[in-house]
Amino acid sequence: MSNLDIREYLKEKILDAFKESGVFPSNHVEILLERPKNPEHGDLSTNVAMQLASELRKNPRSIATALLEHLELDTDAVAKTEIAGAGFINFHLSTEYFRNALRSILESGKDFGKSEWGNHQKVQLEFVSANPTGPLNIVSARAATVGDVLARLFTAVGFDMRTEYYVNDAGRQVRLLGMSVSSRYMGLLGKDEPFPEEGYQGDYIKDMARELVDEYGDKLATLDKEERWKRLTKLALERIIASQKEALTEFRVEFDNWFHESNLRAQNADRKVLDRLAEKGLLYERDGAKWFKSSQFGDEKDRVLVTKEGDLTYFLVDIAYHMDKYERGFEKLYDLWGPDHHGYIDRMKAALLALGYPEGSFEVNIIQQVNLLQQGELVKMSKRAGKIIEMKELLDEVGVDVARFFFLERRSQSPLDFDLDLAKNTTDENPVFYVQYAHARICNIIKYAEEQGSGFS
């Protein structure tokens, strides 16, 4: 009996036994089948007789006995049934069932577990989306792991899944990047240019400035300051985005699309948002700024979309970006955000509801902080990147497989202590090493079975 969903099979047979035994309950009953903690109690167990004792006014064991008398099971699937304790019914699956299940798994190969459950619903998953102002950090590595696994799972069960990386290549932080590189570049040429307040301090900025001196000499120094900042911003963005893509590829994460904020702004996508909200009477002016009545849609207060100086807020641009996703035909949006964006969820949901998109069609999961530990102490920040620990540094320390495994061990909504000593341990104390060892043993068993003519090839 291959490809048998044993739980559904047993539920169906138990319901048939209820009908035959005459103790069928008046209301619908949920039949739960769980794996017993003690393997001697079988492979699956149900407490359905105990659930019904009050309604049927009978002893649970007598209900279980009546059920077993009318329970007709295929012996190729179930070798033995028994009543245990106060009225549990235990099922011992047959050797033939496990043999057939194993054969089915091997025959399915990489298609094992796949289905059409998602019915080809068009879904987009946006994750990582780190600012292109520096190297990817360890929280980005955690988000990359979770996002990549989720995308693979959605695809495996029949969704039309697309992944996207949003490149925030516009706004104040990008201007600060160009100014930071310019200051270091000019300094290397012996020319004084003040370093911007809140500029980027990492050694990667100095490294980039050296590369630019090697490549361009003093040509960029002859440009007008504003023009030089603009040119260096473009060059810095190209290099950083390329390095981010390289790190993600090493981490075995590829995106279907890299979407640039600068293109969104060039298309005046913000105007579409403002016009639609204005049509719905959801905009008003106060103190020279344009406000969105987000509090009407579950947000804690109204939000500014355009400042009194006429600048677009990040919130407005983000609304335009998500509206663009819907306009591209996606029916469901999933975002993975960092721990500092938790308060941003309600306002984005409010905006999308106000624009008329279905409630529940946009969901966010927060990827929490990662703390690197070595000898029980927090690892100091990266010297090269300044305030962050680089994703690439972690990969150099422990490798891709270990990093991905450790990031998936704990719920993504919980902070993670990443123990470097344990990650590099080559004993069964390290869960990755243990799993890899088990995999090698399984491969040897299958190889031996093939050599013995089992047909499991």
LOMIGU-497720 format. One record per residue: residue number from 1; residue in one letter; x, y, z of N, C-alpha, C in turn. Coordinates in steps of 0.2 Angstrom, whole numbers. Each point is the difference from the previous one (the first is absolute). Example, Ala and Ser with C-alpha at 12.3 -4.5 7.8 and 13.67 -1.06 7.14 Angstrom:
<atoms>
1:A:66:-28:39:-4:6:0:4:6:0
2:S:-2:5:-4:4:6:1:-4:5:3
</atoms>
This chain:
<atoms>
1:M:4:-6:0:-4:6:0:4:6:0
2:S:3:2:-6:4:6:-1:-3:6:0
3:N:4:6:1:-3:7:0:-6:1:5
4:L:-1:-4:5:-5:0:5:0:6:5
5:D:-5:4:0:0:5:5:-3:-3:6
6:I:5:-3:5:-3:-4:5:-4:3:5
7:R:1:6:1:-5:4:5:-7:1:-3
8:E:0:2:-6:-7:0:-3:-3:-7:-1
9:Y:4:-5:-1:-3:-6:-1:-3:-3:7
10:L:4:1:5:-3:-2:7:-6:4:2
11:K:0:6:-1:-6:5:1:-6:-3:-3
12:E:1:-2:-6:-6:-2:-4:-2:-7:2
13:K:4:-4:2:-2:-7:3:-3:1:7
14:I:3:5:4:-3:0:6:-7:3:0
15:L:-2:5:-5:-6:2:-1:-5:-5:-2
16:D:3:-5:-5:-4:-6:-2:-2:-4:6
17:A:5:-1:5:-1:-4:5:-5:3:5
18:F:0:6:1:-6:4:4:-6:-2:-3
19:K:-1:0:-6:-7:-1:-3:-2:-7:1
20:E:5:-5:-1:-2:-7:1:-1:-2:7
21:S:3:3:5:0:-1:7:-7:2:3
22:G:-3:5:-3:-6:3:3:2:5:5
23:V:6:2:1:2:5:5:2:7:-3
24:F:-3:1:-6:2:6:-4:-2:6:4
25:P:4:5:1:-2:6:4:-5:4:-4
26:S:-3:4:4:-5:4:-4:3:6:-3
27:N:6:3:2:3:5:-2:6:-2:-4
28:H:3:5:-4:6:-2:-4:6:0:6
29:V:4:-5:-1:6:-1:4:6:0:-4
30:E:5:4:3:6:0:-3:5:-6:2
31:I:2:-4:-4:4:-6:1:7:2:0
32:L:3:0:6:7:2:0:5:-6:0
33:L:5:0:-4:5:-6:0:6:3:1
34:E:4:-2:5:6:3:2:5:-6:1
35:R:6:2:0:6:-5:1:1:-1:8
36:P:-1:-6:2:1:-1:8:7:2:2
37:K:1:2:6:7:2:2:4:-7:1
38:N:-4:-5:2:4:-7:1:-1:-4:-6
39:P:5:-1:-4:-1:-4:-6:-3:-7:1
40:E:0:-3:6:-3:-6:1:-8:0:0
41:H:-2:7:0:-7:1:-1:-3:1:-7
42:G:4:-2:-4:-2:0:-7:3:6:-4
43:D:-2:0:-6:2:6:-5:-5:6:0
44:L:-6:-2:1:-5:6:1:-5:-2:5
45:S:-3:5:3:-5:-1:6:-5:5:-1
46:T:-6:-2:2:-6:5:1:-4:-1:6
47:N:-2:6:3:-4:0:6:-7:1:-1
48:V:-2:-1:-6:-7:1:-2:-5:-3:5
49:A:1:-6:2:-5:-3:5:0:4:6
50:M:5:3:2:0:4:6:-4:7:-1
51:Q:1:2:-6:-3:6:-2:-8:0:1
52:L:-2:-6:-2:-8:-2:-1:-3:-2:6
53:A:4:-2:6:-2:-3:6:-6:4:3
54:S:1:6:0:-5:5:3:-7:0:-4
55:E:1:1:-6:-6:0:-4:-4:-6:-1
56:L:4:-6:0:-3:-6:-1:-2:-4:7
57:R:3:3:5:-2:-2:7:2:-7:0
58:K:6:-2:-2:3:-6:0:7:0:2
59:N:3:-6:3:7:0:2:4:0:-7
60:P:6:4:0:4:1:-6:2:-7:-2
61:R:2:-4:4:3:-7:-2:-6:-4:-4
62:S:-6:1:3:-6:-4:-4:-1:3:-6
63:I:1:6:-1:-1:4:-7:6:-3:-4
64:A:6:0:2:5:-2:-4:0:-7:-2
65:T:-3:-5:5:-1:-7:-2:-5:0:-5
66:A:-6:3:0:-5:0:-5:3:2:-7
67:L:4:5:0:3:3:-6:5:-6:-3
68:L:4:-3:4:5:-5:-3:-4:-6:-2
69:E:-6:-1:3:-4:-6:-3:-2:1:-7
70:H:-1:6:-2:-3:2:-6:6:3:-5
71:L:6:1:2:5:3:-3:3:-5:-5
72:E:-1:1:-7:3:-4:-5:6:3:-3
73:L:6:-2:1:6:3:-3:4:-5:-4
74:D:3:3:-5:4:-4:-5:6:-2:4
75:T:2:-6:1:5:-3:3:7:2:-3
76:D:0:2:-6:6:3:-4:2:6:3
77:A:-5:4:3:1:6:3:1:0:8
78:V:-4:-3:3:0:-1:7:1:-7:3
79:A:5:-1:4:1:-7:2:-3:-1:6
80:K:-2:5:5:-3:-2:6:-3:6:3
81:T:-6:-1:3:-3:6:4:-1:-3:7
82:E:0:5:5:-1:-2:7:-3:6:4
83:I:-3:-1:5:-3:5:5:5:1:5
84:A:1:6:2:5:1:5:-2:5:5
85:G:2:0:6:-2:5:5:-7:1:1
86:A:-2:6:1:-7:2:1:-5:-1:-6
87:G:3:-1:-6:-4:-2:-6:3:3:-6
88:F:7:0:0:3:2:-6:0:-6:-5
89:I:0:1:-6:0:-5:-5:7:1:-4
90:N:4:-5:0:7:0:-3:0:-4:-6
91:F:4:3:-5:0:-4:-6:8:-1:-2
92:H:1:-6:-1:7:-2:-2:0:-1:-7
93:L:4:4:-4:0:-1:-7:4:-6:-2
94:S:-1:-3:-6:3:-6:-2:7:2:-3
95:T:4:-6:-1:6:1:-3:-1:1:-7
96:E:-5:-3:-3:-2:1:-7:-1:7:-2
97:Y:-4:3:5:-2:7:-1:7:5:-1
98:F:4:-1:5:6:4:0:5:-2:-6
99:R:-1:-6:-2:4:-2:-6:-3:3:-7
100:N:-6:0:0:-4:4:-6:1:7:0
101:A:0:3:7:1:7:0:7:2:-2
102:L:5:-4:2:7:2:-2:1:-1:-8
103:R:-3:-5:-2:0:-1:-8:-3:6:-3
104:S:-6:2:2:-3:6:-3:4:6:0
105:I:4:1:6:4:6:1:6:0:-5
106:L:3:-6:-1:5:-1:-4:-2:1:-8
107:E:-5:-3:-1:-3:1:-7:-2:7:-2
108:S:-2:4:5:-2:7:-1:6:4:-1
109:G:6:-2:3:6:4:0:-1:7:2
110:K:2:5:-4:0:7:2:-8:3:0
111:D:-4:-4:-3:-7:2:0:-4:-2:6
112:F:3:-4:5:-3:-2:6:-3:6:4
113:G:-6:-1:2:-3:6:4:-3:5:-4
114:K:1:1:-7:-3:5:-4:-7:-1:-1
115:S:-4:6:-1:-7:0:-1:-2:6:-4
116:E:-7:0:-2:-3:6:-3:-4:3:5
117:W:1:0:6:-4:3:5:-1:7:-1
118:G:5:4:-2:0:7:0:-4:2:-6
119:N:-2:-4:-5:-5:1:-5:3:6:-5
120:H:7:1:0:3:4:-4:-1:8:2
121:Q:-2:1:6:-2:7:2:7:4:-1
122:K:-1:6:-2:6:4:-2:3:3:7
123:V:5:-2:3:3:3:6:6:3:-1
124:Q:2:5:4:6:3:0:3:0:7
125:L:6:-1:1:4:0:6:6:5:0
126:E:0:5:3:5:5:1:4:-1:6
127:F:7:-1:-1:4:-1:6:7:3:-1
128:V:3:0:6:7:3:1:-1:8:-2
129:S:0:2:-6:-1:7:-2:4:5:5
130:A:6:-2:1:4:4:4:2:7:-3
131:N:1:5:3:2:6:-3:7:-1:-4
132:P:1:3:-6:6:-2:-4:6:5:2
133:T:0:1:7:5:5:2:6:-4:4
134:G:0:-6:0:5:-4:3:-1:-8:-1
135:P:5:-4:3:-1:-7:-1:-6:-3:4
136:L:-2:-6:-3:-6:-3:4:2:-2:7
137:N:-4:0:5:2:-2:6:-3:-7:2
138:I:1:-2:6:-3:-6:2:-7:-1:1
139:V:-4:6:1:-7:-1:0:-2:-1:-7
140:S:3:4:-5:-1:-1:-7:1:-8:-2
141:A:5:-3:3:1:-7:-1:-6:-4:2
142:R:-2:2:6:-6:-4:3:-6:1:-4
143:A:-1:6:-2:-6:1:-5:1:-3:-6
144:A:6:-1:-3:1:-3:-7:-2:-7:1
145:T:2:-3:6:-1:-7:1:-7:-2:0
146:V:-4:4:4:-7:-1:1:-4:1:-6
147:G:2:6:-3:-4:1:-7:1:-5:-5
148:D:6:-2:-1:2:-5:-5:-4:-7:1
149:V:0:-2:6:-3:-6:2:-8:1:-1
150:L:-3:5:2:-7:2:-1:-2:-1:-7
151:A:4:4:-4:-1:0:-7:0:-7:-3
152:R:5:-4:2:0:-7:-3:-6:-4:2
153:L:-2:1:6:-6:-4:3:-6:3:-4
154:F:-1:6:-1:-6:2:-3:0:-2:-8
155:T:6:-1:-3:0:-2:-7:-2:-8:0
156:A:3:-3:5:-1:-8:1:-7:-1:0
157:V:-4:4:4:-7:-2:1:-5:4:-5
158:G:3:2:-6:-5:2:-5:-1:8:-1
159:F:3:4:4:-1:7:-1:5:3:-6
160:D:-3:5:-3:5:3:-5:4:6:4
161:M:5:-2:3:4:4:4:6:4:-3
162:R:0:6:1:6:4:-2:3:4:6
163:T:7:0:-1:3:3:6:3:7:-3
164:E:1:4:5:2:7:-2:4:3:6
165:Y:5:4:-3:5:4:5:-2:7:-2
166:Y:-2:4:5:-1:7:-1:6:4:1
167:V:3:4:-5:6:4:1:-2:7:2
168:N:2:2:6:-2:7:2:6:5:-3
169:D:0:1:-6:6:4:-3:-2:7:-1
170:A:-4:3:4:-2:7:0:-1:2:7
171:G:0:7:0:-1:3:7:6:2:4
172:R:-1:2:6:6:3:4:5:-5:1
173:Q:-1:-6:2:5:-5:1:5:-1:-5
174:V:-3:0:-7:4:-1:-5:5:6:-2
175:R:-3:6:1:4:6:0:6:0:5
176:L:-2:-2:6:6:0:5:5:-5:-2
177:L:-2:-6:-4:5:-4:-2:5:3:-5
178:G:-3:4:-5:4:3:-5:5:5:4
179:M:-3:4:5:4:5:3:6:-3:4
180:S:-2:-6:3:5:-4:4:6:-2:-4
181:V:-1:-3:-6:5:-2:-4:4:5:-3
182:S:-4:6:-2:4:6:-2:5:2:5
183:S:-2:1:6:4:2:5:7:-4:1
184:R:-1:-7:0:6:-4:0:4:0:-6
185:Y:-4:1:-6:4:0:-6:4:6:-1
186:M:-3:6:2:4:6:0:6:0:5
187:G:-1:-3:6:5:0:5:6:-4:-3
188:L:-1:-5:-3:5:-4:-3:4:4:-5
189:L:-3:5:-3:3:4:-5:4:6:3
190:G:-1:0:7:3:6:4:-4:6:0
191:K:-6:-1:-2:-5:6:0:-5:-1:5
192:D:-1:6:4:-5:0:6:-7:0:-2
193:E:-4:-4:2:-7:0:-1:-3:-3:6
194:P:-4:4:4:-3:-2:6:-4:-7:0
195:F:1:-4:4:-4:-6:0:-7:2:3
196:P:-6:-3:-4:-6:2:2:-3:-2:7
197:E:-3:4:3:-3:-3:6:-5:-5:-1
198:E:0:-6:4:-3:-6:-1:2:-4:-6
199:G:6:2:-3:2:-4:-6:2:-7:2
200:Y:2:-4:-5:2:-7:1:7:-1:2
201:Q:2:-3:6:7:0:2:3:-6:-1
202:G:-3:-5:-3:4:-7:0:6:1:-5
203:D:4:-5:1:6:-1:-4:-1:-1:-7
204:Y:-6:-3:-2:-2:-1:-7:-1:6:-4
205:I:-1:6:4:-1:6:-4:8:2:-2
206:K:4:-1:5:7:2:-2:3:-4:-5
207:D:-2:-7:0:2:-4:-5:-2:2:-7
208:M:-7:2:0:-3:2:-6:4:6:-3
209:A:1:5:4:4:6:-2:6:-1:-3
210:R:4:-5:3:7:-2:-3:-1:-3:-7
211:E:-5:-4:0:-2:-3:-7:-1:5:-5
212:L:-4:5:2:-2:6:-5:6:4:-1
213:V:5:1:4:6:4:-1:4:-4:-5
214:D:1:-7:1:4:-4:-5:-4:0:-7
215:E:-6:0:0:-4:0:-6:0:7:-4
216:Y:-1:5:4:-2:6:-3:6:6:1
217:G:4:-2:5:5:5:1:-3:6:4
218:D:2:6:-3:-3:6:3:-6:3:-4
219:K:-2:-4:-5:-5:3:-5:-6:2:3
220:L:-3:-4:5:-6:2:4:1:6:4
221:A:6:1:2:1:6:5:-1:7:-4
222:T:1:0:-6:-1:6:-4:-7:2:-1
223:L:-5:-5:1:-7:1:-1:-3:5:6
224:D:-5:4:-2:-4:4:5:-2:-5:6
225:K:0:3:6:-1:-5:6:-7:-4:-1
226:E:-5:4:-2:-6:-4:-1:0:-5:-5
227:E:3:2:-6:1:-5:-5:4:-6:2
228:R:5:1:4:5:-5:2:-4:-5:5
229:W:-4:3:5:-4:-4:4:-5:-4:-4
230:K:-3:3:-5:-5:-4:-4:4:-6:-3
231:R:5:2:-3:4:-6:-4:3:-5:5
232:L:2:2:5:3:-5:5:-6:-4:3
233:T:-6:3:1:-6:-4:3:-1:-6:-5
234:K:0:2:-7:-2:-5:-5:5:-6:0
235:L:7:2:1:5:-5:-1:0:-4:7
236:A:-1:3:6:0:-4:6:-6:-4:0
237:L:-6:2:-2:-6:-5:-1:1:-6:-4
238:E:3:1:-6:2:-5:-4:4:-5:3
239:R:5:2:3:5:-5:4:-3:-3:6
240:I:-4:3:4:-3:-3:6:-6:-5:-3
241:I:-4:2:-4:-5:-4:-3:3:-7:-3
242:A:5:1:-3:4:-6:-3:3:-4:5
243:S:2:3:6:3:-4:5:-5:-4:4
244:Q:-6:4:0:-6:-4:4:-2:-6:-4
245:K:-1:1:-7:-2:-5:-4:5:-6:0
246:E:6:1:0:6:-5:1:-1:-4:6
247:A:-1:4:6:-1:-3:6:-6:-5:1
248:L:-5:2:-3:-7:-3:0:1:-7:-5
249:T:4:1:-5:1:-6:-5:4:-5:4
250:E:5:2:4:4:-4:4:-4:-4:5
251:F:-6:4:2:-4:-3:5:-6:-4:-3
252:R:1:-1:-6:-5:-4:-4:-7:3:0
253:V:0:7:-1:-7:3:0:0:5:-6
254:E:-4:-2:-5:-1:4:-6:-7:3:0
255:F:-1:7:-2:-6:3:-1:-2:0:-7
256:D:-7:0:-1:-3:0:-6:0:8:-3
257:N:0:4:5:0:7:-3:4:5:6
258:W:4:5:-3:3:5:4:-4:6:-2
259:F:-4:3:5:-4:6:-2:3:6:3
260:H:1:5:-4:4:6:2:-5:6:2
261:E:1:3:6:-4:5:2:0:6:-5
262:S:6:1:-2:1:6:-5:-4:-1:-6
263:N:-1:-6:-2:-5:0:-6:-7:1:2
264:L:-2:-1:6:-7:1:2:-1:8:1
265:R:5:3:2:0:7:1:0:4:-7
266:A:4:-3:-5:0:3:-6:-7:-1:-4
267:Q:-4:-5:2:-7:-1:-3:-5:4:4
268:N:2:4:5:-5:4:4:-5:-4:3
269:A:2:-6:2:-5:-5:3:-4:3:6
270:D:4:5:3:-3:3:6:-6:4:-2
271:R:-1:3:-6:-5:4:-2:-7:-5:0
272:K:1:-6:-3:-5:-5:0:-4:-1:7
273:V:5:-1:5:-3:-1:7:-3:6:2
274:L:3:6:-1:-4:6:3:-6:2:-4
275:D:0:-2:-6:-7:2:-4:-5:-5:2
276:R:2:-6:1:-5:-5:2:-3:1:7
277:L:4:2:5:-2:1:7:-4:7:0
278:A:2:5:-4:-4:6:-1:-7:-1:-2
279:E:0:-5:-5:-7:-1:-3:-5:-3:5
280:K:3:-4:5:-3:-3:5:-1:4:6
281:G:2:6:0:-1:5:6:5:-2:6
282:L:5:-3:-2:5:-2:6:6:4:1
283:L:0:6:-3:6:4:0:-2:7:3
284:Y:4:3:4:-1:7:3:6:3:1
285:E:0:7:0:6:4:1:0:3:7
286:R:6:0:3:1:3:7:7:2:1
287:D:1:6:2:7:3:0:4:0:-6
288:G:-4:0:-6:4:0:-6:1:-7:-3
289:A:-1:-5:4:2:-7:-2:-7:-4:-2
290:K:1:-5:-4:-6:-4:-2:0:-6:4
291:W:-6:-1:3:-1:-6:5:-5:-5:-3
292:F:1:-6:2:-4:-6:-2:-4:-2:7
293:K:-6:-1:-1:-5:-2:5:1:-7:2
294:S:6:-2:2:1:-7:1:-3:-3:6
295:S:-2:5:5:-3:-3:6:-7:-3:-1
296:Q:-3:2:-6:-6:-3:-2:0:-7:-2
297:F:6:-3:-1:1:-7:-2:5:-4:4
298:G:0:2:7:3:-4:5:7:2:2
299:D:2:6:-3:7:2:2:-1:5:7
300:E:5:0:4:-1:4:6:-1:7:-1
301:K:2:3:-5:-1:7:-2:1:2:-7
302:D:-2:6:-2:1:1:-7:7:1:-2
303:R:2:0:-7:7:0:-2:1:5:-5
304:V:6:4:0:2:5:-5:3:-4:-6
305:L:-3:2:-6:3:-3:-6:4:5:-4
306:V:-1:6:1:4:5:-3:2:6:5
307:T:6:1:1:2:5:5:-2:7:-2
308:K:1:5:5:-2:7:-2:5:3:-5
309:E:6:-4:0:5:3:-5:-1:-4:-7
310:G:-5:-4:0:-2:-3:-7:4:-7:-1
311:D:3:-2:5:4:-7:-1:-5:-6:1
312:L:1:-5:-3:-3:-6:1:2:-4:6
313:T:-4:-2:4:2:-4:5:1:-7:-2
314:Y:4:-4:4:2:-7:-2:-7:-4:0
315:F:-4:2:4:-7:-4:1:-3:1:-7
316:L:-1:6:-3:-3:1:-6:3:-4:-6
317:V:7:0:0:3:-4:-5:-1:-8:1
318:D:0:-2:6:-1:-7:1:-8:-2:-2
319:I:-4:5:2:-7:-2:-3:0:-1:-7
320:A:3:5:-4:0:0:-7:3:-7:-2
321:Y:6:-2:3:3:-6:-2:-5:-6:1
322:H:-3:-1:5:-5:-5:2:-6:0:-5
323:M:-2:6:-2:-6:1:-5:3:-3:-7
324:D:6:2:-1:3:-3:-6:0:-8:-1
325:K:1:-3:6:0:-7:0:-7:-3:-2
326:Y:-5:3:3:-7:-2:-2:-1:1:-7
327:E:2:6:-3:-1:2:-7:4:-5:-4
328:R:5:-3:2:3:-5:-4:-3:-7:0
329:G:-6:-1:4:-4:-6:0:1:-4:6
330:F:3:2:5:1:-5:5:-6:1:5
331:E:-3:-6:2:-6:-1:4:2:0:7
332:K:6:-2:2:2:0:7:7:2:1
333:L:1:4:5:7:3:1:2:-2:7
334:Y:6:-2:0:4:-2:6:6:4:1
335:D:1:4:5:6:3:2:4:-3:6
336:L:6:0:0:4:-2:5:4:7:2
337:W:-1:2:6:3:7:2:4:-2:6
338:G:5:5:1:4:0:6:-3:2:7
339:P:3:-1:5:-3:1:7:-2:7:1
340:D:3:5:-3:-1:7:1:-6:2:-4
341:H:-4:-4:-3:-5:2:-5:-7:-2:3
342:H:0:-3:6:-6:-3:3:-6:5:0
343:G:1:6:2:-5:5:0:-2:3:-6
344:Y:3:-2:-6:-2:2:-6:-5:-4:-4
345:I:-2:-6:3:-4:-5:-3:-7:3:0
346:D:-3:2:5:-7:3:1:-1:6:-5
347:R:5:4:-1:-1:6:-4:0:-2:-8
348:M:4:-5:-1:0:-3:-7:-6:-4:-2
349:K:-3:-4:5:-6:-3:-1:-6:5:-1
350:A:0:5:4:-5:5:0:0:4:-7
351:A:6:1:-3:1:3:-7:-3:-4:-5
352:L:2:-7:0:-3:-4:-5:-7:-1:0
353:L:-3:-1:6:-7:0:1:-4:6:-3
354:A:3:6:2:-3:6:-2:0:1:-8
355:L:5:-3:-3:1:0:-7:-5:-6:-4
356:G:-3:-4:5:-5:-4:-3:2:-7:-1
357:Y:7:-2:2:2:-7:0:-3:-4:5
358:P:-1:-7:-2:-3:-4:5:3:-1:7
359:E:-4:0:5:3:-1:7:3:-7:0
360:G:6:-1:3:3:-7:0:4:-1:-6
361:S:0:4:-5:5:-1:-6:7:2:1
362:F:1:4:6:7:2:1:2:-2:7
363:E:5:-4:1:3:-2:6:7:1:1
364:V:2:1:7:7:2:1:2:-5:6
365:N:6:-3:-1:3:-3:5:7:3:2
366:I:1:1:7:6:4:2:5:-5:1
367:I:6:1:-2:6:-4:1:4:3:5
368:Q:1:-3:6:3:3:6:7:0:0
369:Q:3:3:5:7:2:0:4:-7:1
370:V:6:0:-2:5:-5:1:6:2:4
371:N:1:-4:5:6:2:4:6:-6:-1
372:L:5:2:-2:6:-5:-1:4:0:6
373:L:0:-7:3:4:-1:6:6:-4:-1
374:Q:5:1:3:6:-4:0:3:-1:7
375:Q:1:-6:3:2:-1:6:-5:3:5
376:G:-7:0:-2:-5:3:5:0:8:0
377:E:4:3:-4:0:7:0:-2:3:-7
378:L:-3:6:0:-2:3:-7:6:2:-4
379:V:0:-2:-6:5:1:-5:0:8:-1
380:K:6:3:0:0:7:-2:-2:2:-7
381:M:-2:6:-1:-2:2:-6:6:-1:-5
382:S:-2:0:-7:5:-1:-5:4:7:-1
383:K:6:-1:-1:5:6:-1:-1:3:-7
384:R:-2:-5:-5:0:2:-6:-7:4:-2
385:A:-5:-2:3:-7:2:-1:-2:6:5
386:G:4:0:5:-2:5:5:-5:-2:5
387:K:-6:2:0:-5:-2:5:-4:-7:-1
388:I:2:-4:-5:-3:-6:-1:5:-6:-1
389:I:-3:-6:1:4:-6:-2:-2:-2:-6
390:E:5:-1:-5:-2:-1:-7:-2:-8:-1
391:M:-5:0:-4:-2:-7:-2:6:-4:-3
392:K:4:3:-4:6:-4:-3:4:-2:6
393:E:1:4:5:5:-2:5:-3:-7:4
394:L:-6:0:0:-3:-6:3:1:-6:-4
395:L:-2:1:-7:1:-6:-4:7:-2:0
396:D:5:4:0:7:-2:0:2:-4:7
397:E:-4:2:5:1:-4:6:-3:-7:1
398:V:-6:0:-3:-3:-7:2:-3:-3:-7
399:G:0:3:-5:-2:-3:-7:-8:1:-1
400:V:-2:-1:-6:-7:1:-2:-5:-5:4
401:D:1:-6:0:-4:-5:3:-2:1:7
402:V:6:1:4:-1:1:7:-4:7:1
403:A:2:5:-3:-4:6:1:-7:0:-1
404:R:-2:-3:-6:-7:-1:-2:-4:-4:5
405:F:3:-6:2:-3:-4:5:-1:3:7
406:F:5:4:2:-1:3:7:-5:6:-1
407:F:-1:3:-5:-5:5:-1:-7:-2:0
408:L:0:-7:-2:-7:-3:0:-2:-4:6
409:E:5:0:5:-2:-4:6:-5:3:4
410:R:0:7:0:-4:3:5:-5:5:-4
411:R:-6:1:3:-5:4:-3:3:7:-2
412:S:-2:2:-6:3:6:-3:-2:6:4
413:Q:-6:0:4:-2:5:4:3:1:6
414:S:5:-5:2:3:0:6:8:2:-1
415:P:3:4:4:7:1:0:4:-6:0
416:L:6:0:-4:4:-6:0:7:1:2
417:D:2:-4:5:7:0:2:4:-6:-4
418:F:4:3:-5:4:-5:-4:6:-1:3
419:D:1:-7:2:6:-2:4:5:-2:-5
420:L:5:4:-1:6:-1:-5:4:-7:2
421:D:1:-1:6:4:-6:2:-4:-6:-1
422:L:-7:0:1:-4:-6:-1:0:-1:-8
423:A:-1:6:-4:-1:-1:-7:6:-3:-3
424:K:6:1:3:6:-3:-3:2:-7:3
425:N:-4:-2:5:2:-6:3:-2:-6:-5
426:T:5:-5:0:-1:-6:-4:-2:-6:4
427:T:-4:1:5:-3:-6:4:-8:0:-1
428:D:-3:-5:3:-7:0:0:-3:5:4
429:E:4:4:4:-3:6:4:-3:5:-5
430:N:3:0:-6:-1:5:-5:-6:-3:-5
431:P:-6:3:1:-6:-3:-4:1:-1:-7
432:V:4:4:-4:2:0:-7:4:-6:-1
433:F:5:-1:4:5:-6:-1:-4:-6:1
434:Y:-5:0:5:-4:-6:2:-4:-2:-6
435:V:-4:5:-3:-4:-1:-6:4:-2:-6
436:Q:6:3:-1:4:-2:-6:3:-7:1
437:Y:1:-2:6:2:-7:1:-5:-5:-1
438:A:-6:2:2:-6:-4:-1:-2:-1:-7
439:H:1:5:-4:-1:0:-7:5:-5:-4
440:A:6:1:3:6:-5:-3:-2:-7:1
441:R:-3:-1:6:-1:-7:2:-6:-3:-4
442:I:-5:4:-1:-6:-1:-4:2:-2:-7
443:C:5:4:-3:2:-1:-7:4:-7:0
444:N:3:-2:5:4:-6:0:-5:-6:1
445:I:-6:1:3:-5:-5:1:-3:-1:-7
446:I:-2:5:-3:-3:0:-7:5:-4:-5
447:K:6:2:1:5:-3:-5:1:-7:1
448:Y:0:-2:7:0:-7:2:-6:-4:-3
449:A:-6:3:1:-6:-3:-2:0:-1:-8
450:E:3:5:-3:0:-1:-8:5:-6:-2
451:E:5:0:4:5:-6:-1:-3:-7:1
452:Q:-5:0:5:-3:-6:2:-6:-2:-5
453:G:-1:5:-5:-6:-2:-5:-6:2:3
454:S:-1:5:4:-6:2:3:-5:4:-5
455:G:3:3:-5:-4:3:-5:-1:8:2
456:F:3:2:5:0:7:2:5:4:-4
457:S:0:0:-6:5:4:-4:-3:6:-3
</atoms>
